[in-house]
Amino acid sequence: MNCAGMWARQVGQWAGVSVPLHAAEHFYIVSEPIAGVHAGLPTLRDPGGYTYYREEVGAILAGFFEPVAKPWGMNGIPANFEFTRLPEDWAHLDPVFDVMARRMPVLGTAGIHTFFNGPESFTPDDAYHLGEAPEVKNFYVAAGFNSIGIQSSGGAGKVLAEWIVNGHAPLDLWDVDLRRNQPFQNNARYLQDRTVEGLGLLYDMHWPFKQFKTARNVRRSSLHDRLAAAGACFGSVAGWERPNWYAPAGVEPEYKYSYGRQNWFAYSAAEHRAVRENVGLFDQSSFSKFLMQGRDALAVLNRVCGNQIDVPVGVVVYTQLLNARGGIEADVTVNRLDAERFLILDAAALQNRTGPWLQRQIQTAEFATLTDVTSAYTMLGVMGPQARALLSQVTSADLSNAAFPFATSREIEVGYAMVRATRLTYVGELGWELLAPTEFALGVYEALLEAGRAFDLKLAGFHALNSLRQEKGYRHWGHDIGDEDTPLEAGWALR
Ligand SMILES: Cc1cc2nc3c(=O)[nH]c(=O)nc-3n(C[C@H](O)[C@H](O)[C@H](O)COP(=O)(O)OP(=O)(O)OC[C@H]3O[C@@H](n4cnc5c(N)ncnc54)[C@H](O)[C@@H]3O)c2cc1C
């Protein structure tokens, strides 16, 4: 059990377990006693001023979540640092002090009794780390409490105890599950850069679709620069920069956050319509991709998949990976490449969950291996009623319904490349997902774009992908379904 607070990253490394967190300096002040201040006063939070206030022995304690934090402990946390204080830094807090004095003027004159600066650990997404490590069975983690470790401790302790006893989370805890992190996130520079933003996020406005500003451009598809030049506004998932929507010429590809319709709505709607009525092109390279192979691969998959996987070579099965309780561990497609080789596709965010989970399903006596091949392929989705007509321009393969039925897959030539084409989409339209070995992807993209001119091909982003799949009632793991739901509860029995 690794509950070593800000030392947890180092402790994890001893066991080969990634616990991405970084310390930041965290401040509060306590005023001199103030007449009339008593223990019955409520706690006051001022998110706009990045400050909270509460009574502390007849005085006011004001704590800060300043928007630009100070990472600390870049060279590792000293082993003997427990309960030690860091130096005061008045200049750093100057901007929030000004707001504080306006919000609670008495603090401008009361005098400051204590200036406290202590380190606290922050995680890349400001959610804490709970649960079993994907790397090591029975290695549990509770760390990275992002300055709410005291208030969270009761609940965190309860669910973790049940998690350890039962071997699975007692409720949907995906938001704080250690497995949501990717191995790269343990990179020290990444953590330091992200921590600058992390502390203040707690009090920042939680806009829908809000994107991190720091530590971006970590994972980029081989088409990234082309898509950026085409106006892509990127969002970050599992470190991947993914085009969420495309800004037309003259429009900045930037989010303008709002609780109403945001600035991208009309552009995404046009992408949505293009896919529904004509043809669109998605860069889906971020999807997780796993190769399960070996003479027992079929047996392993048939044990954990809700659907029959023993299908003819070239058939793709949309299915769920089920745990022993019938809960949905993942929502995937399984593509039978040959008798003993299966390509499994899952969402980007689940790479570090589905891969290790599948790996653990291979029993000791079984002859099967699982390889993460996510980085090997760039994935392009050609989707919409005109997908066949467009794709036919760049391949000699017969794409007719008879020759290339729904839910089948095969290698086809596109431009100079050999590409695995799978006739399946997440948008509920005619379409193909094309997996091109990464170094061939630009050529495939160029061929599609050139042929696409005659079809008014539109680049489409993940917001459109999401609205298209929602319109068709396609579930999304983590939003609509999770490991607490069975396929029957998810409504699949009726389909
Ligand atoms: C200024 C400040 C104000 C805060 N205010 C609040 C607040 O108002 N409300 C709130 O909820 N939270 C608050 N917090 C955050 C809260 O204190 C932390 O989130 C919480 O203490 C974290 O608990 P933890 O058990 O994860 O880590 P810790 O409390 O740091 O405990 C980790 C323990 O692991 C031990 N350890 C490390 N390495 C090893 C090893 N190799 N072997 C054995 N033991 C080891 C350490 O000695 C330490 O005792 C505040 C933090 C700060 C700095």
The ligand as an SDF file (V2000), in Angstrom:
LIG
                    3D

 53 58  0  0  0  0  0  0  0  0999 V2000
   -0.8460   24.4250    3.7430 C   0  0  0  0  0  0  0  0  0  0  0  0
   -1.7510   23.2640    3.5500 C   0  0  0  0  0  0  0  0  0  0  0  0
   -3.0920   23.3860    3.8540 C   0  0  0  0  0  0  0  0  0  0  0  0
   -3.9530   22.3240    3.6750 C   0  0  0  0  0  0  0  0  0  0  0  0
   -5.2750   22.4750    3.9870 N   0  0  0  0  0  0  0  0  0  0  0  0
   -6.1270   21.4480    3.8220 C   0  0  0  0  0  0  0  0  0  0  0  0
   -7.5110   21.5770    4.1530 C   0  0  0  0  0  0  0  0  0  0  0  0
   -7.9530   22.6130    4.6010 O   0  0  0  0  0  0  0  0  0  0  0  0
   -8.3270   20.5300    3.9370 N   0  0  0  0  0  0  0  0  0  0  0  0
   -7.8660   19.3610    3.4250 C   0  0  0  0  0  0  0  0  0  0  0  0
   -8.6440   18.4420    3.2360 O   0  0  0  0  0  0  0  0  0  0  0  0
   -6.5600   19.2080    3.1220 N   0  0  0  0  0  0  0  0  0  0  0  0
   -5.6820   20.2140    3.3040 C   0  0  0  0  0  0  0  0  0  0  0  0
   -4.3560   20.0730    2.9790 N   0  0  0  0  0  0  0  0  0  0  0  0
   -3.9160   18.8440    2.3160 C   0  0  0  0  0  0  0  0  0  0  0  0
   -3.7240   17.6760    3.2520 C   0  0  0  0  0  0  0  0  0  0  0  0
   -2.9100   18.0580    4.3250 O   0  0  0  0  0  0  0  0  0  0  0  0
   -3.0860   16.5420    2.4470 C   0  0  0  0  0  0  0  0  0  0  0  0
   -3.8300   16.3000    1.2700 O   0  0  0  0  0  0  0  0  0  0  0  0
   -3.0420   15.2830    3.2360 C   0  0  0  0  0  0  0  0  0  0  0  0
   -2.3050   15.4710    4.4130 O   0  0  0  0  0  0  0  0  0  0  0  0
   -2.4000   14.1850    2.4160 C   0  0  0  0  0  0  0  0  0  0  0  0
   -2.4400   13.0230    3.1580 O   0  0  0  0  0  0  0  0  0  0  0  0
   -1.5800   11.7840    2.7570 P   0  0  0  0  0  0  0  0  0  0  0  0
   -1.8310   10.7570    3.7980 O   0  0  0  0  0  0  0  0  0  0  0  0
   -1.8170   11.4370    1.3290 O   0  0  0  0  0  0  0  0  0  0  0  0
   -0.0570   12.2870    2.8070 O   0  0  0  0  0  0  0  0  0  0  0  0
    0.7950   12.7300    4.0680 P   0  0  0  0  0  0  0  0  0  0  0  0
   -0.0680   13.3640    5.0950 O   0  0  0  0  0  0  0  0  0  0  0  0
    1.9380   13.5210    3.5400 O   0  0  0  0  0  0  0  0  0  0  0  0
    1.3080   11.3620    4.6390 O   0  0  0  0  0  0  0  0  0  0  0  0
    2.2730   10.6050    3.9550 C   0  0  0  0  0  0  0  0  0  0  0  0
    3.0900    9.8850    4.9990 C   0  0  0  0  0  0  0  0  0  0  0  0
    3.9210    8.9210    4.3600 O   0  0  0  0  0  0  0  0  0  0  0  0
    5.1380    8.8910    5.0890 C   0  0  0  0  0  0  0  0  0  0  0  0
    6.1770    8.2680    4.2590 N   0  0  0  0  0  0  0  0  0  0  0  0
    6.7980    8.7770    3.1650 C   0  0  0  0  0  0  0  0  0  0  0  0
    7.6800    7.9060    2.6830 N   0  0  0  0  0  0  0  0  0  0  0  0
    7.6130    6.8070    3.4700 C   0  0  0  0  0  0  0  0  0  0  0  0
    8.2790    5.5660    3.4740 C   0  0  0  0  0  0  0  0  0  0  0  0
    9.1950    5.2880    2.5600 N   0  0  0  0  0  0  0  0  0  0  0  0
    7.9710    4.6740    4.4160 N   0  0  0  0  0  0  0  0  0  0  0  0
    7.0300    4.9470    5.3580 C   0  0  0  0  0  0  0  0  0  0  0  0
    6.3660    6.1180    5.4050 N   0  0  0  0  0  0  0  0  0  0  0  0
    6.6550    7.0320    4.4680 C   0  0  0  0  0  0  0  0  0  0  0  0
    5.4150   10.3380    5.4070 C   0  0  0  0  0  0  0  0  0  0  0  0
    6.3260   10.4490    6.4650 O   0  0  0  0  0  0  0  0  0  0  0  0
    4.0210   10.8220    5.7720 C   0  0  0  0  0  0  0  0  0  0  0  0
    3.7570   10.6730    7.1390 O   0  0  0  0  0  0  0  0  0  0  0  0
   -3.4590   21.1100    3.1690 C   0  0  0  0  0  0  0  0  0  0  0  0
   -2.1000   20.9730    2.8720 C   0  0  0  0  0  0  0  0  0  0  0  0
   -1.2500   22.0410    3.0670 C   0  0  0  0  0  0  0  0  0  0  0  0
    0.2070   21.8790    2.7460 C   0  0  0  0  0  0  0  0  0  0  0  0
  1  2  1  0
  2  3  1  0
  2 52  2  0
  3  4  2  0
  4  5  1  0
  4 50  1  0
  5  6  2  0
  6  7  1  0
  6 13  1  0
  7  8  2  0
  7  9  1  0
  9 10  1  0
 10 11  2  0
 10 12  1  0
 12 13  2  0
 13 14  1  0
 14 15  1  0
 14 50  1  0
 15 16  1  0
 16 17  1  0
 16 18  1  0
 18 19  1  0
 18 20  1  0
 20 21  1  0
 20 22  1  0
 22 23  1  0
 23 24  1  0
 24 25  2  0
 24 26  1  0
 24 27  1  0
 27 28  1  0
 28 29  2  0
 28 30  1  0
 28 31  1  0
 31 32  1  0
 32 33  1  0
 33 34  1  0
 33 48  1  0
 34 35  1  0
 35 36  1  0
 35 46  1  0
 36 37  1  0
 36 45  1  0
 37 38  2  0
 38 39  1  0
 39 40  1  0
 39 45  2  0
 40 41  1  0
 40 42  2  0
 42 43  1  0
 43 44  2  0
 44 45  1  0
 46 47  1  0
 46 48  1  0
 48 49  1  0
 50 51  2  0
 51 52  1  0
 52 53  1  0
M  END
$$$$
